[in-house]
Amino acid sequence: MAKQSWVEVKEQLDELPPWQKAGALVVAPLEIILTVAAAVDLVRRPSAQIRGPKALWWLGIFVQPIGPIAYLKWARRR
């Protein structure tokens, strides 16, 4: 796959219907917030309070959009 220029990317974005642009404006910040929240929690939480190895959760957190949600829901011991 050839590398796209910013102009080509902008042209592709301009072709999106308004509802897709609006959806992206909602979903993208939400994914960023969830990923940051999960990463901060993973850094601060001791390994004994996490189900499974921390290294595996680090990889999982960056699988969008389910990784951070899975971490926040299932990885943390209460």
Secondary structure, DSSP 8 states (H G I E B T S, - for coil): -----HHHHHHHHHTS-HHHHHHHHHHHHHHHHHHHHHHHHHHHS-GGGBSS-HHHHHHHHTSTTHHHHHIIIIIB--
